[in-house]
Amino acid sequence: MSHIERLLRIDLPARQSAFLWGPRKVGKSTFLQSQFPESLRYDFLKSDTYFELSSRPWALREQLAAQPEALLDRPIILDEVQKVPALLDEVQWLIENRGLRFILCGSSARKLKRGKANLLGGRAWRFEMFPLVFPEIRDFDLLRALTRGLIPSHYLQENHRRSLRAYVLDYLKEEVAAEGLTRNIPAFSRFFDAMAYSHGQLTNYSNIARECGVDSKTVREYYQTLIDTLMGRLRVCHT
């Protein structure tokens, strides 16, 4: 089980770009490397790439102009693109004027929406990568899935408890605190516990609010934060 074949496929026609969204550690970067091994790739987790293009977004246009045409025939991958919202104006120009294709990969669209970034106005198809799904797992183990979750590394690791704890703490630190999504991190952390106990049940904002020590409106905002950072989705039941 060291390698899992994902079901997702991204096939782009000429002049068509795409967004690939998904929570952290579901395997987006690994997937793109395997499906597009020869594509030019910009990873904004690398500090030099991030600082260069966040301060000079037009440098992307200059760098691509110097690349051979054969390389530009392949989709250009921008990983963690939400870190550099200003780059999307350059991406649109390159799509329209150079006919280039991009795959814009990220773990949160919230920063782009909040900053009113250019979401390319329909020029990019939307794809989502989820944690593992049943057909992808050979010898599926329900108990393992329930206790470890379906993030690939957590499902496969034996020392999953530390990985799960690190994942939650990194999420609170990097996604929630660093982006200023909430000022009350202790209450948001308590919300995680309260939400877990009510998993699979109808959501009662008032009950969860009492557990967290906040009001119902704040709990609604917490749920929206999970949705915007691709950690969950809300299913509305009509009775």
C-alpha positions in Angstrom: 0.0 0.0 0.0 3.0 2.3 -0.4 1.4 3.8 -3.6 -2.3 4.5 -4.1 -3.6 5.2 -7.6 -6.0 8.2 -7.4 -9.2 8.2 -9.5 -9.0 11.9 -10.4 -7.9 12.7 -13.9 -7.3 16.2 -15.3 -7.5 16.3 -19.1 -7.3 19.8 -20.5 -8.0 20.8 -24.1 -6.1 23.6 -25.8 -6.3 27.0 -24.1 -8.1 25.5 -21.1 -6.8 26.0 -17.5 -7.9 24.5 -14.2 -8.0 25.1 -10.5 -7.2 22.0 -8.3 -8.4 22.5 -4.7 -8.1 20.2 -1.8 -7.2 20.2 1.9 -3.6 19.8 3.0 -1.9 16.4 2.6 -4.5 14.8 0.4 -1.8 14.4 -2.3 -2.4 17.2 -4.7 1.3 17.9 -5.4 2.2 14.2 -5.7 -0.7 13.7 -8.1 0.3 16.6 -10.3 3.9 15.5 -10.4 2.8 12.0 -11.5 0.3 13.2 -14.1 2.3 16.1 -15.5 6.0 15.0 -14.8 7.4 17.3 -17.5 5.4 20.4 -16.8 7.0 23.6 -15.6 6.2 24.0 -11.9 6.2 26.9 -9.4 5.9 25.9 -5.8 5.1 28.9 -3.5 6.0 27.0 -0.4 9.6 27.7 -1.5 10.4 31.0 0.1 12.6 32.3 -2.8 9.8 31.6 -5.4 7.2 33.1 -3.1 9.1 36.3 -2.4 10.2 36.8 -6.0 6.7 36.6 -7.5 4.7 38.1 -4.7 6.9 41.3 -5.0 7.1 41.2 -8.8 4.1 39.3 -10.3 5.1 40.4 -13.8 8.3 38.3 -13.4 6.2 35.2 -14.3 5.4 36.7 -17.7 9.1 37.5 -18.2 10.3 34.0 -17.1 7.8 32.2 -19.3 8.7 34.3 -22.3 12.2 32.8 -22.1 11.0 29.2 -22.0 11.0 27.0 -25.1 7.7 26.6 -26.9 7.7 22.8 -26.4 7.7 23.3 -22.6 4.9 25.8 -22.8 2.7 23.4 -24.7 2.2 21.6 -21.4 0.1 22.9 -18.5 2.1 25.2 -16.1 1.6 24.3 -12.5 1.3 26.9 -9.8 1.3 25.2 -6.4 -0.2 26.9 -3.3 -1.4 29.7 -5.6 -3.5 31.2 -2.9 -0.3 32.6 -1.3 0.2 35.0 -4.3 -3.3 36.4 -5.3 -1.8 39.2 -7.4 -0.3 36.5 -9.8 -3.8 35.7 -11.1 -4.0 38.8 -13.2 -0.8 37.8 -15.0 -2.2 34.3 -15.4 -5.3 35.6 -17.1 -3.1 37.8 -19.5 -1.0 34.8 -20.4 -4.1 32.6 -21.0 -5.7 35.2 -23.3 -2.6 36.6 -25.1 -0.2 33.6 -25.2 -2.7 30.7 -25.1 -1.0 29.1 -22.2 -2.6 26.6 -19.9 -2.3 26.6 -16.1 -3.2 24.3 -13.3 -3.6 26.4 -10.2 -3.3 24.3 -7.1 -4.2 25.3 -3.5 -5.5 24.3 -0.1 -7.7 27.3 0.5 -9.7 29.6 -1.8 -10.6 31.9 1.2 -7.7 34.2 0.9 -8.4 34.7 -2.8 -12.1 35.4 -2.2 -11.4 37.7 0.7 -8.9 39.7 -1.3 -11.2 39.8 -4.3 -8.5 38.1 -6.4 -9.1 37.4 -10.0 -10.6 33.9 -10.2 -10.3 34.0 -14.0 -14.0 34.4 -14.8 -14.7 30.9 -16.0 -11.4 30.5 -17.8 -10.4 27.6 -15.4 -12.3 24.5 -14.7 -12.6 23.5 -11.1 -11.4 20.2 -9.8 -11.3 18.9 -6.2 -9.1 16.3 -4.6 -10.6 14.6 -1.6 -9.0 12.3 1.0 -9.0 8.7 -0.1 -12.2 7.2 -1.4 -13.3 3.6 -1.2 -12.4 2.4 -4.7 -8.9 3.7 -4.3 -8.1 1.6 -1.2 -7.0 -2.0 -1.7 -8.2 -4.2 1.3 -10.3 -1.4 2.8 -10.3 -1.5 6.6 -13.4 0.3 8.0 -12.0 0.5 11.6 -8.7 1.9 10.3 -10.6 4.5 8.3 -12.7 5.5 11.3 -9.8 5.8 13.7 -7.2 7.4 11.4 -9.2 9.2 8.8 -8.6 9.0 5.1 -5.8 11.5 4.6 -3.4 9.2 2.7 -0.4 9.4 5.1 -2.6 9.1 8.2 -4.4 6.0 6.8 -1.2 4.3 5.9 1.0 5.2 8.9 1.2 3.1 12.0 2.0 6.0 14.3 -1.1 7.9 13.2 -2.0 9.6 16.4 1.0 11.9 16.3 0.4 12.7 12.7 -3.3 13.5 13.4 -2.3 15.8 16.2 0.3 17.5 14.2 -2.1 18.0 11.3 -4.7 19.7 13.6 -2.1 21.9 15.2 -0.6 22.9 11.9 -4.1 23.7 10.6 -4.8 25.9 13.6 -1.4 27.6 13.3 -0.9 28.0 9.6 -4.4 28.2 8.2 -6.5 29.7 11.0 -4.1 31.8 13.1 -1.7 33.0 10.4 -4.5 34.0 8.1 -6.4 35.7 10.8 -9.5 33.6 10.2 -10.4 33.9 13.9 -9.0 35.7 16.9 -10.1 33.2 19.5 -8.0 30.2 18.7 -8.8 28.4 22.1 -12.5 28.6 21.3 -12.0 27.4 17.7 -9.9 24.5 19.1 -12.8 23.6 21.5 -15.1 23.8 18.5 -13.1 20.9 16.9 -13.9 18.7 19.8 -17.6 19.6 20.0 -18.0 19.2 16.3 -16.3 15.7 16.4 -18.8 14.5 19.1 -21.7 15.6 16.9 -20.4 14.1 13.7 -23.0 12.3 11.7 -25.8 14.1 13.5 -28.0 17.1 12.6 -25.9 20.2 13.4 -27.2 22.2 16.3 -25.4 25.5 16.5 -26.7 26.4 19.9 -25.5 23.2 21.5 -22.1 23.5 20.0 -21.9 27.2 21.0 -22.5 26.3 24.6 -19.7 23.7 24.5 -17.3 26.3 22.9 -18.2 29.3 25.1 -19.2 31.4 22.1 -22.5 32.5 20.5 -24.3 30.6 17.7 -23.3 33.2 15.1 -19.6 32.5 15.8 -20.2 28.8 15.5 -21.7 29.4 12.0 -18.6 31.3 11.1 -16.4 28.5 12.4 -18.2 26.0 10.1 -17.8 28.4 7.2 -14.1 28.6 7.9 -13.9 24.8 7.6 -15.7 25.0 4.3 -13.6 27.8 2.9 -10.4 26.0 3.9 -11.7 22.7 2.3 -11.7 20.8 5.6 -15.4 20.0 5.3 -18.6 20.7 3.5 -22.1 21.4 4.7 -25.0 19.2 3.5 -28.4 20.7 3.8 -31.2 18.3 4.7 -34.7 19.3 3.6 -37.6 17.8 5.6 
